């Protein structure tokens, strides 16, 4: 269920991002494929996680949560590249999108890289359940911010 919601959140974020764009380039298309790759890789760590919590011991669960969190953290990286590319190529953006908005949105994938990574470490060193809760909290964060961070952050 968590992975279904995760892929749904990925789709919502992708949809919201593409609404900001009025044009594309070959480089941006390749970056977009990297973003979509996240939807392809998530079933593997999901299967490992399900198996570990169904049939495994605590060590299996630790490794599974760390793998899932690592996959989630790696899924944040192309988003950072995507926003960086849009920041450097503002002509691709819809006229209503300000450079400040794009700059602020780069905080979301940075947050993902850091906090998914910390969730994996928490799951490995402290408790697999706590690590999994950290991942779920991050998925919720990305769901709530699928339309971007609040506009008041972009007024800087």
ROSE-4610 file (N, C-alpha, C; in Angstrom, 1 decimal, always signed):
// ROSE-4610
residu = [X/X/X/X/X/X/X/X/X/X/X/X/X/X/X/X/X/X/X/X/X/X/X/X/X/X/X/X/X/X/X/X/X/X/X/X/X/X/X/X/X/X/X/X/X/X/X/X/X/X/X/X/X/X/X/X/X/X/X/X/X/X/X/X/X/X/X/X/X/X/X/X/X/X/X/X/X/X/X/X/X/X/X/X/X/X/X/X/X/X/X/X/X/X/X/X/X/X/X/X/X/X/X/X/X/X/X/X/X/X/X/X/X/X/X/X/X/X/X/X/X/X/X/X/X/X/X/X/X/X/X/X/X/X/X/X/X/X/X/X/X/X/X/X/X/X/X/X/X/X/X/X/X/X/X/X/X/X/X/X/X/X/X/X/X/X/X/X/X/X/X/X/X/X/X/X/X/X/X/X/X/X/X/X/X/X/X/X/X/X/X/X/X/X/X/X/X/X/X/X/X/X/X/X/X/X/X/X/X/X/X/X/X/X/X/X/X/X/X/X/X/X/X/X/X/X/X/X/X/X/X/X/X/X/X/X/X/X/X/X/X/X/X/X/X/X/X/X/X/X/X/X/X/X/X/X/X/X/X/X/X/X/X/X/X/X/X/X/X/X/X/X/X/X/X/X/X/X/X/X/X/X/X/X/X/X/X/X/X/X/X/X/X/X/X/X/X/X/X/X/X/X/X/X/X/X/X/X/X/X/X/X/X/X/X/X/X/X/X/X/X/X/X/X/X/X/X/X/X/X/X/X/X/X/X/X/X/X/X/X/X/X/X/X/X/X/X/X/X/X/X/X/X/X/X/X/X/X/X/X/X/X/X/X/X/X/X/X/X/X/X/X/X/X/X/X/X/X/X/X/X/X/X/X/X/X/X/X/X/X/X/X/X/X/X/X/X/X/X/X/X/X/X/X/X/X/X/X/X/X/X/X/X/X/X/X/X/X/X/X/X/X/X/X/X/X/X/X/X/X/X/X/X/X/X/X/X/X/X/X/X/X/X/X/X/X/X/X/X/X/X/X/X/X/X/X/X/X/X/X/X/X/X/X/X/X/X/X]
num = [1/1/1/2/2/2/3/3/3/4/4/4/5/5/5/6/6/6/7/7/7/8/8/8/9/9/9/10/10/10/11/11/11/12/12/12/13/13/13/14/14/14/15/15/15/16/16/16/17/17/17/18/18/18/19/19/19/20/20/20/21/21/21/22/22/22/23/23/23/24/24/24/25/25/25/26/26/26/27/27/27/28/28/28/29/29/29/30/30/30/31/31/31/32/32/32/33/33/33/34/34/34/35/35/35/36/36/36/37/37/37/38/38/38/39/39/39/40/40/40/41/41/41/42/42/42/43/43/43/44/44/44/45/45/45/46/46/46/47/47/47/48/48/48/49/49/49/50/50/50/51/51/51/52/52/52/53/53/53/54/54/54/55/55/55/56/56/56/57/57/57/58/58/58/59/59/59/60/60/60/61/61/61/62/62/62/63/63/63/64/64/64/65/65/65/66/66/66/67/67/67/68/68/68/69/69/69/70/70/70/71/71/71/72/72/72/73/73/73/74/74/74/75/75/75/76/76/76/77/77/77/78/78/78/79/79/79/80/80/80/81/81/81/82/82/82/83/83/83/84/84/84/85/85/85/86/86/86/87/87/87/88/88/88/89/89/89/90/90/90/91/91/91/92/92/92/93/93/93/94/94/94/95/95/95/96/96/96/97/97/97/98/98/98/99/99/99/100/100/100/101/101/101/102/102/102/103/103/103/104/104/104/105/105/105/106/106/106/107/107/107/108/108/108/109/109/109/110/110/110/111/111/111/112/112/112/113/113/113/114/114/114/115/115/115/116/116/116/117/117/117/118/118/118/119/119/119/120/120/120/121/121/121/122/122/122/123/123/123/124/124/124/125/125/125/126/126/126/127/127/127/128/128/128/129/129/129/130/130/130/131/131/131/132/132/132/133/133/133/134/134/134/135/135/135/136/136/136/137/137/137/138/138/138/139/139/139/140/140/140/141/141/141/142/142/142/143/143/143/144/144/144/145/145/145/146/146/146/147/147/147/148/148/148/149/149/149/150/150/150/151/151/151/152/152/152/153/153/153/154/154/154/155/155/155/156/156/156]
x = [+0.8/+0.0/+0.9/+1.9/+2.8/+3.4/+3.9/+4.5/+3.5/+2.2/+1.2/+1.0/+0.9/+0.8/+2.0/+3.2/+4.4/+4.5/+4.1/+4.0/+3.0/+1.9/+0.8/+1.4/+2.1/+2.7/+3.7/+4.5/+5.5/+4.7/+3.6/+2.8/+2.3/+1.7/+1.2/+2.3/+3.5/+4.6/+5.0/+5.1/+5.5/+4.5/+3.2/+2.2/+2.3/+2.4/+2.6/+3.8/+4.9/+6.1/+5.9/+5.3/+5.2/+4.2/+3.3/+2.4/+3.2/+4.4/+5.2/+6.0/+6.0/+6.9/+6.1/+6.7/+6.0/+6.8/+8.0/+8.8/+9.8/+10.5/+11.5/+12.7/+13.7/+14.9/+15.2/+16.1/+16.5/+17.1/+17.9/+18.5/+17.4/+16.4/+15.3/+14.5/+14.3/+13.7/+14.4/+15.7/+16.5/+16.4/+16.4/+16.3/+14.9/+13.9/+12.5/+12.5/+13.2/+13.3/+13.9/+14.9/+15.5/+14.5/+13.7/+12.6/+11.6/+11.2/+10.3/+10.9/+12.2/+12.8/+12.5/+12.2/+11.8/+10.6/+9.7/+8.5/+8.8/+9.8/+10.2/+11.0/+11.8/+12.7/+12.0/+10.9/+10.3/+9.7/+9.3/+8.7/+9.8/+11.0/+12.0/+12.3/+12.6/+12.7/+11.4/+10.3/+9.0/+8.9/+9.3/+9.2/+10.2/+11.4/+12.3/+11.8/+11.2/+10.6/+9.5/+8.6/+7.4/+7.9/+8.9/+9.4/+10.1/+10.9/+11.6/+10.6/+9.5/+8.6/+7.6/+7.5/+6.7/+7.4/+8.6/+9.4/+10.7/+11.2/+12.6/+12.7/+13.9/+14.2/+14.6/+15.0/+15.3/+16.4/+17.4/+18.5/+18.0/+17.1/+16.5/+15.7/+14.9/+14.1/+15.0/+16.1/+17.0/+17.5/+18.0/+18.5/+17.4/+16.2/+15.1/+14.7/+14.7/+14.3/+15.4/+16.7/+17.8/+17.8/+17.5/+17.4/+16.3/+15.1/+13.9/+14.3/+14.8/+15.2/+16.2/+17.2/+18.2/+17.6/+16.7/+16.0/+15.2/+14.6/+13.8/+14.7/+15.8/+16.8/+17.3/+17.6/+18.1/+17.1/+15.8/+14.7/+14.6/+15.2/+15.1/+16.2/+17.3/+18.4/+17.9/+17.2/+16.8/+15.9/+15.1/+14.3/+15.2/+16.3/+17.2/+17.8/+18.2/+18.8/+17.7/+16.5/+15.4/+15.2/+15.1/+14.9/+16.1/+17.3/+18.5/+18.6/+18.1/+18.1/+17.1/+15.9/+14.9/+15.4/+16.2/+16.7/+17.7/+18.5/+19.4/+18.8/+17.6/+16.9/+15.5/+15.4/+14.0/+13.1/+13.6/+12.8/+11.9/+12.2/+11.4/+10.2/+10.2/+9.1/+7.9/+6.8/+5.6/+5.8/+5.2/+5.5/+5.1/+4.2/+3.8/+4.8/+5.7/+6.7/+7.9/+8.2/+9.3/+10.6/+11.7/+13.0/+13.0/+12.5/+12.5/+11.7/+10.6/+9.8/+10.6/+11.2/+12.0/+13.2/+13.8/+14.9/+14.4/+13.3/+12.7/+12.3/+11.8/+11.4/+12.5/+13.8/+14.9/+15.1/+14.5/+14.6/+13.9/+12.9/+12.1/+13.0/+13.7/+14.5/+15.8/+16.3/+17.4/+16.9/+15.7/+15.1/+14.9/+14.4/+14.3/+15.6/+16.6/+17.9/+18.4/+18.3/+18.8/+17.9/+16.6/+15.7/+15.4/+15.4/+15.3/+16.5/+17.7/+18.9/+19.0/+18.5/+18.5/+17.5/+16.4/+15.4/+16.0/+16.8/+17.5/+18.5/+19.3/+20.2/+19.4/+18.3/+17.5/+17.0/+16.6/+16.1/+17.2/+18.4/+19.5/+20.1/+20.3/+21.0/+20.0/+18.8/+17.9/+16.8/+15.9/+14.7/+14.2/+14.0/+13.4/+12.1/+11.3/+9.9/+10.0/+10.9/+11.1/+11.7/+12.6/+13.0/+11.9/+11.1/+9.9/+9.0/+8.8/+7.9/+8.5/+9.8/+10.5/+10.3/+10.3/+10.0/+8.6/+7.7/+6.3/+6.0/+6.7/+6.5/+7.0/+8.1/+8.7/+7.7/+7.1/+6.2/+5.0/+4.5/+3.5/+3.9/+5.1/+5.7/+5.6/+6.1/+6.1/+4.6/+3.7/+2.3/+1.7/+2.0/+1.4/+2.0/+3.3/+4.0/+4.0/+3.1/+3.1/+2.9/+2.2/+2.1/+3.2/+4.2/+5.3/+5.3/+6.3/+6.4/+5.5/+5.0/+4.1/+4.6/+3.7/+4.1/+4.9/+4.6/+5.3/+6.8/+7.2/+8.6/+9.3/+8.6/+9.1/+9.3/+8.9/+8.9/+10.2/+11.2/+12.5/+13.2]
y = [-1.2/+0.0/+1.3/+1.2/+2.4/+2.7/+1.7/+1.9/+2.3/+1.9/+2.4/+3.9/+4.3/+5.7/+6.5/+5.9/+6.5/+6.7/+5.8/+5.9/+7.0/+7.0/+8.0/+9.4/+9.5/+10.8/+11.2/+10.3/+10.5/+11.1/+10.4/+10.9/+12.3/+12.6/+13.9/+15.0/+14.7/+15.6/+15.8/+14.7/+14.8/+15.6/+15.4/+16.1/+17.6/+18.0/+19.4/+20.0/+19.3/+19.8/+20.1/+19.2/+19.4/+20.5/+20.9/+22.0/+23.3/+23.3/+24.5/+24.8/+23.8/+23.9/+24.2/+25.0/+25.3/+24.7/+24.3/+23.7/+22.7/+22.0/+21.0/+20.9/+20.2/+20.0/+18.5/+18.1/+16.7/+16.4/+17.3/+17.1/+17.0/+17.9/+17.8/+16.5/+16.0/+14.8/+13.6/+13.6/+12.6/+12.7/+13.9/+14.1/+13.6/+13.9/+13.4/+11.9/+11.2/+9.8/+9.3/+10.0/+9.6/+9.8/+10.8/+11.0/+9.8/+9.4/+8.4/+7.0/+6.9/+5.6/+5.3/+6.3/+6.0/+5.1/+5.3/+4.4/+3.0/+2.8/+1.5/+0.8/+1.5/+0.8/+0.5/+1.2/+1.0/-0.4/-1.1/-2.5/-3.4/-3.3/-4.2/-4.0/-2.8/-2.6/-2.9/-2.7/-3.0/-4.5/-5.3/-6.7/-7.2/-6.6/-7.0/-6.6/-5.4/-4.9/-5.8/-6.2/-7.1/-8.4/-9.0/-10.3/-10.2/-9.2/-9.0/-8.9/-8.2/-8.0/-9.2/-10.0/-11.2/-12.4/-12.6/-13.8/-13.6/-12.4/-12.2/-11.9/-11.8/-11.4/-9.9/-9.4/-8.0/-7.5/-8.3/-8.0/-7.8/-8.7/-8.6/-7.3/-7.0/-5.8/-4.6/-4.6/-3.4/-3.2/-4.3/-4.2/-3.7/-4.3/-3.9/-2.5/-2.0/-0.5/+0.3/+0.0/+0.7/+0.8/-0.4/-0.5/+0.4/+0.3/+1.1/+2.6/+3.0/+4.4/+4.9/+4.0/+4.4/+4.6/+3.7/+3.8/+5.1/+5.5/+6.7/+7.9/+7.9/+9.0/+9.1/+8.0/+8.1/+8.7/+8.4/+8.9/+10.5/+11.0/+12.5/+13.2/+12.5/+13.1/+13.7/+13.0/+13.5/+14.8/+14.8/+16.0/+17.2/+17.1/+18.2/+18.6/+17.7/+18.0/+18.7/+18.2/+18.8/+20.3/+20.6/+21.9/+22.8/+22.2/+22.9/+23.3/+22.3/+22.6/+23.7/+23.6/+24.7/+26.0/+26.0/+27.3/+27.9/+27.1/+27.5/+27.8/+27.3/+27.5/+28.0/+29.3/+29.8/+29.9/+29.9/+30.1/+28.9/+27.7/+26.5/+26.6/+27.6/+27.7/+28.5/+28.1/+28.9/+30.3/+31.3/+32.7/+33.1/+32.3/+32.6/+32.1/+31.3/+30.7/+31.6/+32.0/+32.9/+32.1/+32.7/+32.0/+31.7/+32.6/+32.4/+31.1/+30.9/+29.7/+28.4/+28.4/+27.3/+27.0/+28.1/+28.0/+27.4/+27.9/+27.4/+25.9/+25.5/+24.1/+23.1/+23.6/+22.7/+22.2/+22.9/+22.4/+21.1/+20.8/+19.5/+18.3/+18.2/+17.0/+17.0/+18.2/+18.2/+17.6/+18.0/+17.4/+15.9/+15.5/+14.1/+13.3/+13.8/+13.1/+13.0/+14.0/+14.0/+13.2/+13.4/+12.7/+11.3/+10.9/+9.5/+8.8/+9.5/+8.9/+8.7/+9.7/+9.6/+8.5/+8.3/+7.3/+5.9/+5.8/+4.5/+4.2/+5.2/+5.1/+4.8/+5.4/+5.2/+3.7/+3.3/+1.9/+0.9/+1.2/+0.3/+0.2/+1.4/+1.5/+1.5/+2.0/+2.1/+1.1/+1.3/+0.4/+0.4/-0.8/-0.9/-0.2/-0.3/+0.3/+1.8/+2.3/+3.8/+4.3/+3.6/+3.9/+4.0/+2.9/+2.9/+4.0/+4.4/+5.5/+6.8/+6.9/+8.1/+8.2/+7.0/+7.0/+7.4/+6.9/+7.2/+8.7/+9.3/+10.7/+11.5/+11.1/+11.8/+11.6/+10.5/+10.3/+11.3/+11.4/+12.4/+13.8/+14.1/+15.5/+15.8/+14.8/+15.0/+15.0/+14.3/+14.4/+15.8/+16.3/+17.6/+18.7/+18.5/+19.6/+19.3/+18.4/+18.1/+19.3/+20.3/+21.5/+22.5/+22.0/+22.9/+23.4/+24.0/+24.5/+25.8/+26.2/+27.3/+28.5/+29.3/+30.5/+31.5/+31.5/+32.5/+32.3/+31.0/+30.8/+31.3/+31.5/+32.0/+33.5/+34.2/+35.6/+36.2/+35.4/+35.8/+36.6]
z = [+0.0/+0.0/+0.0/+0.8/+0.9/-0.5/-1.2/-2.5/-3.5/-3.4/-4.3/-4.1/-2.9/-2.6/-3.0/-2.8/-3.3/-4.8/-5.5/-7.0/-7.4/-6.7/-6.9/-6.6/-5.5/-5.2/-6.3/-6.7/-7.8/-9.0/-9.4/-10.5/-10.3/-9.1/-8.8/-8.9/-8.4/-8.4/-9.9/-10.6/-12.0/-12.8/-12.6/-13.3/-13.0/-11.7/-11.3/-11.9/-12.0/-12.6/-14.0/-14.8/-16.2/-16.5/-15.6/-15.8/-15.8/-15.2/-15.1/-16.4/-17.3/-18.5/-19.7/-20.6/-21.9/-23.1/-22.8/-23.9/-23.3/-24.1/-23.7/-24.6/-24.1/-24.9/-24.8/-25.6/-25.5/-24.1/-23.5/-22.2/-21.1/-21.2/-20.3/-20.4/-21.6/-21.8/-21.1/-21.2/-20.6/-19.0/-18.5/-17.1/-16.7/-17.5/-17.2/-17.2/-18.0/-18.0/-16.7/-16.2/-14.9/-13.8/-13.9/-12.9/-12.9/-14.1/-14.3/-13.9/-14.0/-13.6/-12.1/-11.3/-9.9/-9.8/-10.7/-10.7/-11.1/-11.9/-12.3/-11.2/-10.5/-9.5/-8.2/-7.8/-6.5/-6.2/-7.3/-6.9/-6.3/-6.7/-6.2/-4.7/-4.2/-2.8/-2.0/-2.7/-2.0/-1.8/-2.8/-2.6/-1.5/-1.5/-0.4/+0.9/+1.0/+2.3/+2.8/+1.8/+2.2/+2.7/+2.0/+2.4/+3.7/+4.0/+5.2/+6.4/+6.2/+7.3/+7.5/+6.4/+6.5/+7.0/+6.4/+6.7/+7.3/+7.4/+7.9/+9.4/+9.8/+11.1/+11.1/+12.3/+12.4/+11.5/+11.3/+10.4/+8.9/+8.5/+7.2/+7.1/+8.1/+8.1/+8.1/+8.8/+8.8/+7.4/+6.7/+5.4/+4.4/+4.5/+3.6/+3.7/+5.0/+5.1/+4.6/+4.8/+4.3/+2.8/+2.2/+0.7/+0.2/+0.8/+0.4/+0.5/+1.6/+1.8/+0.8/+0.5/-0.4/-1.8/-2.2/-3.5/-3.5/-2.4/-2.3/-2.4/-1.7/-1.8/-3.2/-3.8/-5.2/-6.2/-5.8/-6.7/-6.6/-5.5/-5.3/-6.2/-6.5/-7.3/-8.6/-9.5/-10.8/-10.6/-9.6/-9.4/-9.1/-8.4/-8.2/-9.5/-10.3/-11.6/-12.5/-12.4/-13.2/-12.9/-11.6/-11.2/-11.5/-11.3/-11.7/-13.2/-14.0/-15.4/-15.8/-15.1/-15.4/-14.9/-13.8/-13.3/-14.3/-14.9/-15.9/-17.3/-17.5/-18.8/-18.6/-18.1/-17.8/-19.0/-20.2/-21.4/-21.5/-20.9/-20.9/-20.0/-19.1/-18.1/-18.6/-18.1/-18.3/-17.8/-18.5/-18.2/-16.7/-16.1/-14.8/-13.7/-14.1/-13.1/-13.0/-11.8/-11.5/-11.2/-11.5/-11.1/-9.6/-8.8/-7.4/-7.0/-7.7/-7.4/-7.7/-8.9/-9.3/-8.3/-7.9/-6.9/-5.6/-5.1/-3.9/-4.0/-5.1/-5.3/-5.2/-5.5/-5.4/-3.9/-3.0/-1.6/-1.4/-2.1/-2.0/-2.2/-3.4/-3.6/-2.7/-2.3/-1.3/+0.0/+0.4/+1.6/+1.5/+0.3/+0.1/+0.2/-0.5/-0.4/+1.1/+1.8/+3.2/+4.1/+4.1/+5.1/+4.7/+3.4/+3.1/+3.5/+3.3/+3.8/+5.3/+6.0/+7.5/+7.9/+7.2/+7.5/+7.3/+6.3/+6.1/+7.2/+7.6/+8.7/+10.0/+10.2/+11.4/+11.4/+10.2/+10.1/+10.3/+9.9/+10.0/+11.5/+12.1/+13.4/+14.6/+14.4/+15.6/+15.5/+14.5/+14.5/+13.0/+12.4/+11.1/+11.0/+12.1/+12.0/+12.1/+12.9/+12.9/+11.6/+11.0/+9.6/+8.6/+8.7/+7.7/+8.0/+9.2/+9.6/+9.0/+9.0/+8.4/+6.9/+6.3/+4.8/+4.6/+5.3/+5.2/+5.4/+6.4/+6.6/+5.4/+4.8/+3.7/+2.5/+2.3/+1.2/+1.4/+2.7/+3.0/+2.7/+3.1/+2.8/+1.3/+0.5/-1.0/-1.5/-0.9/-1.3/-1.0/+0.2/+0.6/-0.2/-0.7/-1.4/-2.9/-3.4/-4.9/-5.8/-5.3/-6.1/-5.8/-5.1/-4.7/-3.3/-2.9/-1.5/-1.5/-0.4/-0.3/-1.0/-1.6/-2.3/-1.5/-0.2/+0.7/+0.8/+0.5/+0.5/-0.8/-1.8/-3.1/-3.2/-2.2/-2.2/-1.7/-1.4/-1.0/-2.0]
